[in-house]
Amino acid sequence: MEEEKTKGGIIIPDTAKEKPQEGEIVAVGAGAIGDDNERVALDVKAGDRVLFGKWSGTEVTVDGEELLIMKESDIMGVLEG
């Protein structure tokens, strides 16, 4: 495994430099509850193509289909078609 060392001495393994994963959102919830107990609307919607980290979310199988459940904060960006 190759590693890169920064000027400050921090070692960055190749696995930390991996490109983000891409996926399509198939469903979203109603949003999170904020500190003020009000619902916070999501910025993403079903059908959006998004980028996320390789280790983001939790893998589940629903009706034989493998899916990821993740928080909106795990999403790095939304891709425009």
Phi and psi restraints in degrees (value plus and minus 20) as a CYANA .aco file:
   2 GLU   PHI    -102.8   -62.8
   2 GLU   PSI     126.1   166.1
   3 GLU   PHI    -152.3  -112.3
   3 GLU   PSI     131.9   171.9
   4 GLU   PHI    -136.6   -96.6
   4 GLU   PSI     120.1   160.1
   5 LYS   PHI    -133.7   -93.7
   5 LYS   PSI     107.4   147.4
   6 THR   PHI     -97.9   -57.9
   6 THR   PSI     148.9   188.9
   7 LYS   PHI     -79.3   -39.3
   7 LYS   PSI     -51.6   -11.6
   8 GLY   PHI    -101.6   -61.6
   8 GLY   PSI     -20.3    19.7
   9 GLY   PHI      73.2   113.2
   9 GLY   PSI     -15.4    24.6
  10 ILE   PHI     -99.3   -59.3
  10 ILE   PSI     110.4   150.4
  11 ILE   PHI    -114.0   -74.0
  11 ILE   PSI     105.7   145.7
  12 ILE   PHI    -132.0   -92.0
  12 ILE   PSI      88.9   128.9
  13 PRO   PHI     -91.7   -51.7
  13 PRO   PSI     137.5   177.5
  14 ASP   PHI     -76.3   -36.3
  14 ASP   PSI     -53.1   -13.1
  15 THR   PHI     -83.0   -43.0
  15 THR   PSI     -45.8    -5.8
  16 ALA   PHI     -99.2   -59.2
  16 ALA   PSI     -33.8     6.2
  17 LYS   PHI    -122.7   -82.7
  17 LYS   PSI      -7.6    32.4
  18 GLU   PHI     -85.9   -45.9
  18 GLU   PSI     128.2   168.2
  19 LYS   PHI     -91.4   -51.4
  19 LYS   PSI     131.7   171.7
  20 PRO   PHI     -87.8   -47.8
  20 PRO   PSI     138.8   178.8
  21 GLN   PHI    -107.7   -67.7
  21 GLN   PSI     137.0   177.0
  22 GLU   PHI    -140.8  -100.8
  22 GLU   PSI     121.9   161.9
  23 GLY   PHI    -176.7  -136.7
  23 GLY   PSI     152.8   192.8
  24 GLU   PHI    -134.3   -94.3
  24 GLU   PSI     115.8   155.8
  25 ILE   PHI     -97.7   -57.7
  25 ILE   PSI     105.5   145.5
  26 VAL   PHI    -120.1   -80.1
  26 VAL   PSI     -42.7    -2.7
  27 ALA   PHI    -182.2  -142.2
  27 ALA   PSI     133.1   173.1
  28 VAL   PHI    -153.9  -113.9
  28 VAL   PSI     136.2   176.2
  29 GLY   PHI    -106.1   -66.1
  29 GLY   PSI    -189.3  -149.3
  30 ALA   PHI    -100.9   -60.9
  30 ALA   PSI     -28.8    11.2
  31 GLY   PHI      92.7   132.7
  31 GLY   PSI     151.2   191.2
  32 ALA   PHI    -110.3   -70.3
  32 ALA   PSI     143.1   183.1
  33 ILE   PHI    -116.9   -76.9
  33 ILE   PSI     102.3   142.3
  34 GLY   PHI     -97.8   -57.8
  34 GLY   PSI     158.4   198.4
  35 ASP   PHI     -81.0   -41.0
  35 ASP   PSI     -45.7    -5.7
  36 ASP   PHI    -110.9   -70.9
  36 ASP   PSI      -6.9    33.1
  37 ASN   PHI      44.6    84.6
  37 ASN   PSI      -2.8    37.2
  38 GLU   PHI    -119.0   -79.0
  38 GLU   PSI     127.8   167.8
  39 ARG   PHI     -93.5   -53.5
  39 ARG   PSI     112.8   152.8
  40 VAL   PHI    -121.2   -81.2
  40 VAL   PSI      97.0   137.0
  41 ALA   PHI     -86.3   -46.3
  41 ALA   PSI     129.2   169.2
  42 LEU   PHI    -102.2   -62.2
  42 LEU   PSI     131.9   171.9
  43 ASP   PHI    -112.4   -72.4
  43 ASP   PSI     -25.1    14.9
  44 VAL   PHI    -135.8   -95.8
  44 VAL   PSI     140.8   180.8
  45 LYS   PHI    -161.9  -121.9
  45 LYS   PSI     144.2   184.2
  46 ALA   PHI     -77.4   -37.4
  46 ALA   PSI     116.4   156.4
  47 GLY   PHI      79.3   119.3
  47 GLY   PSI     -38.8     1.2
  48 ASP   PHI     -86.2   -46.2
  48 ASP   PSI     121.1   161.1
  49 ARG   PHI    -115.7   -75.7
  49 ARG   PSI     107.9   147.9
  50 VAL   PHI    -150.5  -110.5
  50 VAL   PSI     140.9   180.9
  51 LEU   PHI    -129.3   -89.3
  51 LEU   PSI     120.8   160.8
  52 PHE   PHI    -170.0  -130.0
  52 PHE   PSI     141.1   181.1
  53 GLY   PHI     -88.7   -48.7
  53 GLY   PSI     131.9   171.9
  54 LYS   PHI     -76.8   -36.8
  54 LYS   PSI     -55.3   -15.3
  55 TRP   PHI    -120.3   -80.3
  55 TRP   PSI      -5.9    34.1
  56 SER   PHI     -95.8   -55.8
  56 SER   PSI     131.3   171.3
  57 GLY   PHI      55.4    95.4
  57 GLY   PSI    -198.9  -158.9
  58 THR   PHI    -144.3  -104.3
  58 THR   PSI     107.2   147.2
  59 GLU   PHI     -97.7   -57.7
  59 GLU   PSI     113.7   153.7
  60 VAL   PHI    -157.1  -117.1
  60 VAL   PSI     138.6   178.6
  61 THR   PHI    -137.8   -97.8
  61 THR   PSI     103.9   143.9
  62 VAL   PHI    -144.8  -104.8
  62 VAL   PSI     100.2   140.2
  63 ASP   PHI      31.1    71.1
  63 ASP   PSI      20.6    60.6
  64 GLY   PHI      60.6   100.6
  64 GLY   PSI     -22.0    18.0
  65 GLU   PHI    -123.1   -83.1
  65 GLU   PSI     109.8   149.8
  66 GLU   PHI    -102.2   -62.2
  66 GLU   PSI     107.7   147.7
  67 LEU   PHI    -151.0  -111.0
  67 LEU   PSI     143.8   183.8
  68 LEU   PHI    -136.0   -96.0
  68 LEU   PSI     114.7   154.7
  69 ILE   PHI    -126.2   -86.2
  69 ILE   PSI     105.8   145.8
  70 MET   PHI    -166.2  -126.2
  70 MET   PSI     140.5   180.5
  71 LYS   PHI     -98.7   -58.7
  71 LYS   PSI     133.1   173.1
  72 GLU   PHI     -80.0   -40.0
  72 GLU   PSI     -51.0   -11.0
  73 SER   PHI     -87.1   -47.1
  73 SER   PSI     -37.1     2.9
  74 ASP   PHI     -99.3   -59.3
  74 ASP   PSI     -32.9     7.1
  75 ILE   PHI    -102.8   -62.8
  75 ILE   PSI     107.3   147.3
  76 MET   PHI    -103.3   -63.3
  76 MET   PSI     -49.5    -9.5
  77 GLY   PHI    -198.2  -158.2
  77 GLY   PSI     140.3   180.3
  78 VAL   PHI    -125.7   -85.7
  78 VAL   PSI     110.9   150.9
  79 LEU   PHI    -108.5   -68.5
  79 LEU   PSI     120.4   160.4
  80 GLU   PHI    -115.9   -75.9
  80 GLU   PSI     118.9   158.9
